[in-house]
Amino acid sequence: MIAPPTFVAERCSGKRKELRVDVPAEVFVKTVKKEGAKVVGLSVLLNSMFTAMKEVVDKLVEAGLRDQVKVLIGGSPCNEDVRRFTGADYYAKDASEGARICKEIYS
């Protein structure tokens, strides 16, 4: 799992890799390859970051990794429309929902 809040990561798997903020999309691709991640979690606080989330998904597609990893987005401005725009598989309204979604993915 890459980048979700600690609370979510602890509830759905024992392993996580936190990339922090303002990370280029290419770093997500490299980390998915290196870690063999099943989930990439992206969280934003501002609407202006939707394009950056979409770029991560697009780079996963370009690298041929998109079918190997699920993308979960979250943050207060996220909703179903944002999920569709970014190409993410899931969006979570809060950390508890994110944990529930991750448990489903990992089970």
KEKE-192161 format. One line per 4 residues: number of its first residue (from 1); their letters; for each residue x, z, y of N, C-alpha, C, O. Coordinates in steps of 0.2 Angstrom, whole numbers. Atoms other than C-alpha are relative to their C-alpha. Layout:
BEGIN
NUM) a) X/Z/Y/X/Z/Y/X/Z/Y/X/Z/Y; ... .
end
This chain:
BEGIN
1) miap) 4/0/-6/0/0/0/4/0/6/10/3/6; -4/0/-6/6/-4/17/-4/2/6/-9/-1/7; 3/-2/-7/2/4/34/-6/4/1/-8/5/7; 6/-4/-2/-14/14/32/2/7/2/8/9/1 .
5) ptfv) -2/-7/-2/-15/31/39/1/4/-6/-1/3/-12; -3/-5/6/-7/45/28/-6/2/-4/-6/2/-10; 6/-3/3/-25/52/24/-2/-5/-5/-4/-3/-11; 2/6/4/-30/35/17/4/-1/-6/2/-1/-12 .
9) aerc) -5/2/5/-14/32/7/0/6/-5/0/5/-11; 0/-6/5/-14/50/-1/-6/0/-4/-6/2/-10; 6/-1/4/-32/48/-7/0/-6/-5/-4/-6/-10; 1/6/4/-30/31/-15/6/-2/-5/6/-6/-10 .
13) sgkr) -6/1/4/-12/30/-22/6/5/2/6/7/8; -6/-4/-2/4/40/-22/5/-3/4/9/0/6; -6/3/-3/15/27/-15/-3/-4/6/-8/-7/6; 2/4/-6/14/20/3/6/-2/4/12/2/3 .
17) kelr) -6/2/-4/26/11/15/-4/0/7/-7/-5/8; 2/0/-6/22/15/33/4/-4/5/10/-3/5; -4/4/-4/28/1/45/-1/2/8/3/-1/12; 1/-3/-7/22/10/61/-3/-6/5/-8/-9/2 .
21) vdvp) 4/4/-5/17/0/77/4/-6/2/10/-6/2; -3/7/-3/21/-18/84/5/-3/-5/10/-4/-3; -4/3/5/28/-24/68/-2/-8/-1/-8/-9/-1; 1/7/0/30/-43/67/-4/-2/-7/-2/2/-12 .
25) aevf) 3/2/7/19/-52/53/5/-1/-5/3/0/-11; -5/2/5/34/-58/44/3/7/-4/4/6/-10; -2/-6/3/39/-40/41/-5/3/-6/-3/5/-11; 6/-1/5/22/-37/32/2/-4/-7/1/-2/-12 .
29) vktv) -1/4/5/26/-52/21/6/2/-4/6/3/-10; -6/-2/3/44/-46/17/-2/7/-4/1/8/-10; 1/-6/3/37/-29/13/-5/0/-6/-4/3/-11; 5/1/6/23/-35/1/4/-3/-5/3/0/-11 .
33) kkeg) -4/3/5/36/-45/-8/5/6/-3/5/6/-9; -4/-6/2/48/-30/-9/-3/5/-4/-1/8/-9; 3/-5/2/36/-17/-13/-5/-1/-6/-7/3/-9; 6/2/5/23/-27/-24/-6/4/2/-10/6/-2 .
37) akvv) 6/-3/-2/9/-20/-13/-6/-3/-2/-6/-9/-3; 7/3/2/-9/-22/-19/-4/0/6/-9/-3/7; 4/-1/-6/-16/-17/-2/4/0/7/10/3/7; -3/-1/-6/-11/-20/16/-5/3/5/-11/0/5 .
41) glsv) 4/-3/-5/-19/-9/29/2/-1/7/8/0/8; -1/2/-7/-20/-14/47/-5/4/4/-11/4/3; 5/-4/-4/-27/-2/60/2/-2/8/8/-2/9; -1/2/-7/-29/-6/79/-5/5/4/-10/7/2 .
45) llns) 4/-4/-5/-36/3/94/-3/-4/5/-7/-3/9; 2/5/-5/-38/-12/105/-2/-7/-2/1/-9/-7; 3/6/2/-48/-28/104/6/-6/1/6/-10/-3; -5/5/-1/-33/-38/110/5/0/-6/9/-5/-6 .
49) mfta) -4/0/6/-24/-34/93/-3/-4/-6/0/-5/-11; 3/4/5/-36/-44/83/4/-6/-2/4/-8/-8; -4/6/1/-26/-60/84/7/2/-4/9/-1/-9; -5/-2/3/-11/-50/78/-1/2/-8/2/0/-12 .
53) mkev) 2/-1/7/-20/-44/62/-2/-7/-3/0/-7/-9; 1/7/3/-26/-62/59/7/-3/-2/8/-7/-7; -7/3/2/-7/-67/60/3/3/-6/6/-1/-10; -2/-3/7/-3/-55/46/-3/-3/-6/0/-5/-10 .
57) vdkl) 3/3/6/-16/-62/35/2/-8/-1/3/-10/-6; -2/7/0/-11/-80/40/7/-1/-3/8/-5/-7; -6/0/2/7/-76/36/0/1/-8/4/-1/-12; 1/-1/7/2/-69/19/-2/-6/-4/0/-8/-10 .
61) veag) 2/6/3/-7/-85/15/6/-5/0/7/-8/-5; -5/5/0/8/-96/20/6/2/-5/9/-3/-8; -5/-3/5/19/-85/9/-2/-1/-7/2/1/-12; 3/0/7/8/-88/-6/-2/7/-3/-2/7/-9 .
65) lrdq) 1/-6/2/4/-70/-7/-7/3/1/-9/8/-2; 7/-2/-2/-14/-69/-1/-4/2/-6/-8/7/-6; 4/-2/6/-22/-69/-18/3/6/-4/0/8/-9; -3/-6/4/-10/-55/-24/-2/7/4/0/12/1 .
69) vkvl) 1/-6/-4/-15/-42/-10/-6/0/4/-9/-5/6; 7/-1/-4/-31/-35/-2/2/2/7/7/6/7; -1/-2/-6/-31/-33/16/-6/4/3/-12/2/3; 4/-5/-3/-40/-18/24/1/1/7/7/3/9 .
73) iggs) -1/-1/-7/-43/-17/42/-4/6/3/-9/8/-1; 4/-6/-3/-49/-2/53/2/1/7/7/-2/10; -1/-2/-7/-49/6/70/-7/-1/3/-11/-5/1; 6/0/-3/-63/9/82/-3/-7/2/-9/-7/1 .
77) pcne) 4/6/-2/-66/-9/88/-1/-5/-6/-4/-10/-5; 0/4/6/-66/-16/70/-8/0/-3/-11/5/-3; 7/0/3/-83/-22/62/1/-7/-5/6/-10/-6; 1/5/5/-89/-36/50/3/-7/4/6/-11/0 .
81) dvrr) -2/6/-3/-86/-50/63/8/0/1/11/-5/0; -7/-1/-1/-68/-44/66/3/-2/-7/8/-5/-8; -3/1/7/-65/-44/47/0/-7/-2/4/-10/-4; 0/7/1/-71/-62/46/5/-4/4/8/-8/1 .
85) ftga) -4/3/-5/-61/-67/61/7/0/-3/11/-5/-3; -7/-1/3/-45/-60/53/1/-3/-7/7/-4/-8; -1/2/7/-48/-65/35/1/6/-4/3/5/-10; -1/-6/4/-47/-47/29/-5/0/-5/-10/-3/-5 .
89) dyya) 4/-1/5/-55/-42/13/-5/5/2/-11/4/0; 4/-6/-1/-62/-26/19/1/3/8/6/1/10; -1/-4/-6/-65/-16/35/-3/7/-1/-8/8/-5; 2/-7/1/-67/3/36/-2/3/7/2/2/12 .
93) kdas) 2/-3/-6/-77/12/49/4/6/2/5/8/8; -4/-6/-1/-66/28/47/4/1/-6/4/-3/-11; -5/-1/5/-52/35/36/-4/1/-7/-1/-1/-12; 4/-2/6/-65/42/23/-2/-7/-4/-1/-7/-10 .
97) egar) 2/7/3/-72/24/20/6/-4/-2/6/-7/-7; -7/3/3/-54/17/19/2/3/-6/4/-1/-10; -2/-3/6/-50/29/6/-4/-2/-6/-2/-3/-11; 5/2/5/-66/25/-4/2/-7/-2/2/-9/-8 .
101) icke) -1/7/2/-62/6/-3/7/0/-4/7/-4/-9; -6/0/3/-44/9/-8/0/3/-8/3/0/-12; 1/-2/7/-49/19/-23/-4/-5/-5/-2/-6/-10; 3/5/3/-60/5/-28/5/-5/-2/5/-8/-8 .
105) iys) -5/5/1/-46/-7/-27/5/2/-5/7/-2/-10; -5/-3/5/-34/4/-37/-3/2/-6/1/3/-11; 3/-2/7/-46/8/-51/-2/-6/-4/-4/-5/-10 .
end
